[in-house]
């Protein structure tokens, strides 16, 4: 299946694993790339540029296919060593970077001068147009359904993807609510050049996370996520648990007067406890509504092969037959 995104990134299938905190390690990234998609190492999960360099080297030992590194540019006082992380990416020979968070314009010249393709994540058309104007190569358009940070405009992909197709010139992939062949075919029909999956890849045998996390996603329905930190304009979609319900109660009680410190215990330093130790009530962790479409825990290769095979059948058997009538 060839699209503009497979041609741009040099991959076989238009299926990308996005960056996920304490999930996007070399094991998962290499498995996705070996299956014909594009895996992604999450840069800031690595504590230092040296650690990222080691993770990149590990991934290159596990695959000879293209993979990306995610860099999320955070609006915080104590900035990570972004120049160091970028140098590790350059030295490691990585040719694709997924950016997210703040505007990446400051960092683009160094990336582009080293032949690196940049895929930027956006939750609105206006932000996508801005990213296009500063020279990113492609976009990941995140609908309101997505796990993690869906932005503040609440536009679902049934609207956001066609709007993006109407406005953008560079290729984009659909993110948020992507789980299977129906997701891929639907995204292609709405103008995307592929899909970006997060939550669905967590629920695979290759994901280097605790089994409790995979089982929690498997057991969840589309009704089991919550939006937290909305009053702080840092909205995050997370899987509900005891800690999340405490956040929701505090937000309802304090309203616009809530401060980050009021919920810090439920959101800070959570990911190692959940993803590595399997403490499912340790705090809030990102999960998309797509959990309701997760029915098994296959290997990454089984999942990617199934999506591609069933997408072809959907197009040939259902859509072509409907169009012929």
C-alpha positions as CSV (number, residue, x, y, z in Angstrom):
1,X,0.0,0.0,0.0
2,X,1.8,3.1,-1.2
3,X,0.8,6.6,-0.1
4,X,2.7,9.9,0.1
5,X,3.7,9.1,3.6
6,X,5.2,5.7,2.8
7,X,7.2,7.4,0.0
8,X,8.3,10.3,2.2
9,X,9.4,8.1,5.1
10,X,10.6,5.1,3.1
11,X,8.3,2.6,4.8
12,X,6.2,-0.3,3.5
13,X,2.9,0.3,5.2
14,X,1.3,3.7,6.1
15,X,1.1,2.8,9.8
16,X,3.1,4.8,12.4
17,X,3.6,4.2,16.1
18,X,3.6,7.6,17.8
19,X,5.8,8.6,20.7
20,X,4.5,7.5,24.1
21,X,6.1,8.2,27.5
22,X,7.7,5.1,29.0
23,X,6.3,3.0,26.1
24,X,8.3,4.1,23.1
25,X,11.5,2.1,23.8
26,X,13.7,0.4,21.2
27,X,11.8,-2.9,21.6
28,X,8.5,-1.5,20.4
29,X,9.9,0.9,17.8
30,X,11.9,-1.9,16.2
31,X,9.0,-4.3,16.2
32,X,6.8,-1.7,14.3
33,X,9.5,-0.9,11.8
34,X,10.3,-4.6,11.2
35,X,6.6,-5.1,10.5
36,X,6.7,-2.5,7.8
37,X,5.4,0.5,9.6
38,X,7.4,3.2,11.4
39,X,8.3,2.8,15.0
40,X,9.2,5.7,17.3
41,X,11.5,6.1,20.3
42,X,10.2,8.6,22.8
43,X,13.1,11.0,23.3
44,X,12.2,12.5,26.7
45,X,11.6,9.1,28.3
46,X,15.4,8.9,28.1
47,X,16.9,10.8,31.0
48,X,19.8,12.3,29.1
49,X,21.1,12.7,25.5
50,X,23.6,9.9,26.3
51,X,20.7,7.6,27.3
52,X,18.9,8.5,24.1
53,X,22.0,7.7,22.1
54,X,22.2,4.3,23.7
55,X,18.5,3.6,22.9
56,X,19.0,4.6,19.3
57,X,21.9,2.3,19.0
58,X,19.9,-0.5,20.6
59,X,17.1,0.1,18.1
60,X,19.5,0.0,15.2
61,X,20.7,-3.4,16.4
62,X,17.1,-4.6,16.3
63,X,16.1,-3.2,12.9
64,X,17.6,-2.0,9.7
65,X,14.3,-0.3,8.8
66,X,13.5,3.5,9.3
67,X,12.4,4.6,12.7
68,X,11.8,7.9,14.3
69,X,12.5,9.7,17.6
70,X,9.8,11.8,19.2
71,X,10.7,15.2,20.7
72,X,8.1,17.0,22.7
73,X,8.9,20.6,23.3
74,X,7.5,21.4,26.7
75,X,6.5,24.8,28.1
76,X,8.4,24.4,31.4
77,X,11.0,26.4,33.3
78,X,13.6,23.7,33.5
79,X,14.0,22.8,29.8
80,X,15.4,19.5,28.8
81,X,18.7,19.5,27.0
82,X,17.1,19.8,23.6
83,X,20.4,20.6,21.7
84,X,21.9,17.5,23.3
85,X,18.9,15.3,22.3
86,X,19.0,16.6,18.8
87,X,22.8,15.9,18.6
88,X,22.2,12.3,19.7
89,X,19.6,11.9,17.0
90,X,22.0,13.3,14.4
91,X,24.9,11.2,15.6
92,X,22.7,8.2,15.7
93,X,21.8,8.5,12.0
94,X,18.1,8.8,12.7
95,X,16.4,10.5,9.7
96,X,12.9,11.0,11.0
97,X,11.8,13.1,14.0
98,X,8.2,13.4,15.3
99,X,7.8,16.7,17.1
100,X,5.0,17.7,19.4
101,X,4.1,20.3,22.0
102,X,5.4,23.8,21.3
103,X,6.2,25.2,17.9
104,X,9.4,23.4,16.7
105,X,10.5,26.2,14.4
106,X,13.6,27.0,16.5
107,X,14.9,23.5,16.0
108,X,14.0,22.9,12.4
109,X,17.2,24.3,10.7
110,X,19.4,22.0,12.6
111,X,17.2,19.0,11.8
112,X,16.7,19.8,8.2
113,X,20.4,20.6,7.6
114,X,21.1,17.1,8.6
115,X,18.6,15.5,6.2
116,X,16.0,14.7,8.9
117,X,12.3,14.6,8.0
118,X,10.0,16.3,10.6
119,X,6.5,15.1,11.3
120,X,4.7,17.5,13.6
121,X,1.7,16.6,15.7
122,X,-1.3,19.1,15.7
123,X,-4.8,19.1,17.1
124,X,-6.2,21.9,14.9
125,X,-6.1,23.0,11.3
126,X,-4.7,26.4,12.2
127,X,-1.8,24.9,14.0
128,X,-1.3,22.5,11.1
129,X,-1.2,25.4,8.6
130,X,1.4,27.1,10.8
131,X,3.5,24.0,11.0
132,X,3.3,23.7,7.2
133,X,4.4,27.3,6.8
134,X,7.5,26.8,8.8
135,X,8.7,23.9,6.8
136,X,7.8,20.6,8.5
137,X,7.6,17.7,6.0
138,X,4.4,16.0,7.2
139,X,1.8,16.2,10.0
140,X,0.1,14.0,12.5
141,X,-3.4,15.3,12.9
142,X,-4.7,14.4,16.4
143,X,-8.5,14.2,16.8
144,X,-10.3,14.7,20.1
145,X,-10.5,10.9,20.5
146,X,-6.8,10.6,21.1
147,X,-5.1,9.6,24.2
148,X,-2.8,12.1,25.8
149,X,-3.2,15.8,24.9
150,X,-6.1,16.5,22.5
151,X,-5.9,20.3,22.6
152,X,-8.7,22.5,23.7
153,X,-10.9,22.7,20.6
154,X,-12.5,19.3,20.9
155,X,-12.7,18.5,17.1
156,X,-13.1,14.8,16.4
157,X,-11.5,13.2,13.4
158,X,-14.6,12.9,11.3
159,X,-14.4,16.7,11.0
160,X,-10.7,17.4,11.6
161,X,-9.4,15.0,8.8
162,X,-11.5,16.3,6.0
163,X,-10.9,19.9,7.1
164,X,-7.2,19.2,7.1
165,X,-7.4,17.7,3.6
166,X,-9.2,20.8,2.4
167,X,-6.5,23.1,3.7
168,X,-3.1,21.3,3.7
169,X,-0.7,20.7,0.9
170,X,1.8,18.5,2.7
171,X,0.9,14.9,3.6
172,X,-0.6,14.0,7.0
173,X,-1.6,10.9,9.0
174,X,-4.6,10.5,11.2
175,X,-4.1,10.0,14.9
176,X,-6.7,9.4,17.6
177,X,-9.2,6.5,17.4
178,X,-7.0,4.5,15.1
179,X,-7.1,0.7,15.8
180,X,-7.7,-1.5,12.8
181,X,-8.3,-1.8,9.0
182,X,-11.5,0.3,9.3
183,X,-9.5,3.1,10.8
184,X,-6.9,3.0,8.0
185,X,-9.5,2.9,5.2
186,X,-11.6,5.6,6.8
187,X,-8.6,7.8,7.3
188,X,-7.5,7.4,3.7
189,X,-11.0,8.1,2.5
190,X,-10.9,11.4,4.5
191,X,-7.6,12.5,2.9
192,X,-5.0,11.2,5.3
193,X,-2.0,9.3,3.9
194,X,-1.9,6.8,6.8
195,X,-2.5,6.3,10.5
196,X,-0.7,6.9,13.7
197,X,-1.6,4.5,16.5
198,X,-0.7,4.8,20.2
199,X,-3.0,3.0,22.6
200,X,-3.5,0.1,20.2
201,X,0.3,-0.5,20.0
202,X,0.5,-0.5,23.8
203,X,-1.8,-3.6,23.8
204,X,0.6,-5.8,21.9
205,X,3.0,-8.5,23.1
206,X,6.0,-6.4,21.9
207,X,5.1,-3.3,24.0
208,X,7.7,-3.2,26.9
209,X,5.1,-2.3,29.5
210,X,3.7,-4.2,32.5
211,X,1.1,-6.8,31.6
212,X,-1.4,-5.0,33.9
213,X,-1.4,-2.0,31.5
214,X,-2.2,-4.2,28.5
215,X,-5.0,-6.0,30.4
216,X,-6.4,-2.6,31.6
217,X,-6.7,-1.5,27.9
218,X,-8.2,-4.8,26.9
219,X,-10.8,-4.6,29.6
220,X,-11.7,-1.0,29.0
221,X,-14.5,0.3,26.8
222,X,-14.8,3.6,24.9
223,X,-16.6,5.0,28.0
224,X,-13.6,4.5,30.3
225,X,-11.4,7.5,29.6
226,X,-11.6,10.9,31.3
227,X,-10.4,14.4,30.5
228,X,-8.3,15.9,33.2
229,X,-6.4,19.2,33.7
230,X,-9.0,21.0,31.5
231,X,-9.1,24.0,33.9
232,X,-5.3,24.3,33.5
233,X,-5.7,24.3,29.7
234,X,-3.4,21.2,29.6
235,X,-6.2,18.7,28.8
236,X,-5.2,15.1,28.9
237,X,-7.3,12.1,28.0
238,X,-6.5,9.3,30.5
239,X,-7.9,5.9,31.5
240,X,-10.0,6.2,34.5
241,X,-8.8,4.8,37.9
242,X,-9.0,5.8,41.5
243,X,-6.4,8.6,41.1
244,X,-8.2,10.0,38.1
245,X,-11.5,10.1,39.8
246,X,-9.9,12.0,42.6
247,X,-8.6,14.5,40.0
248,X,-12.1,14.9,38.5
249,X,-13.6,15.5,42.0
250,X,-11.0,18.1,42.8
251,X,-11.5,19.9,39.5
252,X,-15.3,19.9,40.1
253,X,-14.8,21.2,43.6
254,X,-12.2,23.9,42.9
255,X,-13.2,24.9,39.4
256,X,-11.0,27.6,37.8
257,X,-9.2,28.1,41.1
258,X,-7.4,24.8,40.9
259,X,-3.6,24.8,40.7
260,X,-1.3,22.2,39.4
261,X,-0.1,21.6,43.0
262,X,-3.6,20.5,43.9
263,X,-3.3,17.4,41.7
264,X,0.5,17.0,41.4
265,X,0.4,13.7,43.4
266,X,-1.9,12.2,40.8
267,X,0.0,13.3,37.7
268,X,3.7,13.8,38.5
269,X,6.1,10.9,38.2
270,X,3.4,8.5,37.4
271,X,4.5,6.7,34.2
272,X,7.4,4.6,35.6
273,X,5.0,3.4,38.4
274,X,2.3,2.4,35.9
275,X,4.2,1.3,32.8
276,X,7.1,-0.5,34.5
277,X,5.7,-1.5,37.9
278,X,2.1,-2.1,36.9
279,X,0.6,0.1,39.7
280,X,-2.6,0.8,37.9
281,X,-4.0,3.3,40.4
282,X,-0.7,5.2,40.8
283,X,-2.0,8.2,38.9
284,X,-3.3,9.5,35.5
285,X,-1.8,7.9,32.4
286,X,-2.7,8.6,28.8
287,X,-5.2,6.3,26.9
288,X,-7.4,6.9,24.0
289,X,-11.1,6.1,23.5
290,X,-9.9,3.5,21.0
291,X,-9.4,1.2,24.0
292,X,-13.0,0.2,23.2
293,X,-11.8,-1.3,19.9
294,X,-9.0,-3.4,21.4
295,X,-10.2,-7.0,21.6
296,X,-6.9,-8.9,21.8
297,X,-3.1,-8.6,22.5
298,X,-1.3,-9.7,19.3
299,X,2.3,-9.3,18.3
300,X,3.0,-6.1,16.5
301,X,3.6,-8.0,13.3
302,X,0.3,-9.9,13.6
303,X,-1.5,-6.5,14.2
304,X,0.1,-4.7,11.3
305,X,-0.3,-7.7,8.9
306,X,-4.0,-7.9,9.9
307,X,-4.7,-4.2,9.4
308,X,-3.1,-4.2,5.9
309,X,-4.8,-7.5,4.9
310,X,-8.2,-6.5,6.1
311,X,-7.9,-2.9,4.7
312,X,-7.3,-4.4,1.2
313,X,-10.3,-6.6,1.6
314,X,-12.4,-3.7,2.8
315,X,-11.5,-1.7,-0.3
316,X,-11.9,-4.5,-2.8
317,X,-14.9,-6.3,-1.4
318,X,-17.0,-3.7,0.2
319,X,-16.2,-0.3,-1.2
320,X,-15.7,-1.4,-4.8
321,X,-18.9,-3.4,-4.8
322,X,-20.8,-0.5,-3.3
323,X,-19.5,1.9,-5.9
324,X,-20.3,-0.6,-8.7
325,X,-24.0,-0.7,-7.8
